[in-house]
Amino acid sequence: KSVGNERLHSLGLLYATAYDNGSVKDRRKIVNGIIDEIHRQGGRFLKPDPEFATTERMSTEDDDQQLKELTLNEQREKVMQLFRNLRRRS
């Protein structure tokens, strides 16, 4: 796992109980708070950029160019999926 994924996972664990017990409004605040915290630490939510999709692995120097940032809605979906995954594992 990358450092960013580890950080997201640790924030998910920290807020899992509050998220599971919260109202829709509370959950929205938790999700937005996690996204804000990731951004405050200089983190980004990234996905592969289809424009750079190749069958061969490019050098690690080009990794940033092969990725693009998720939209805010995609970021929210990713955080909500994390909570669903954590709930299934417990």
C-alpha positions, 0 to 999 in steps of 0.5 A: 500500500502507498503512504496515502492509502495507509493514511486514508485507511487509518483515518477510516479506522479512527472515524468508523464508529462515528460514521456507522452510528451517525446520521446522514448529515453526520456521515457527510461531515465525516467524509468531507472532514477526511477529504479535507484532512488528506488535502491539508497534509498535501495528499491527493486522491488519484486514479490512472489516467486512461490517456497514459494507459499502455500495456508496458509499465512506464518508468516510475519517474512518469508515475505522476503523469500517468495519474489524474486527480479524482473529482470531489464526488469521486473522492467522496465515493472512495471514502464512503467505500472505505467505510463499507469495506471496514464494516464488512471486515469487522 
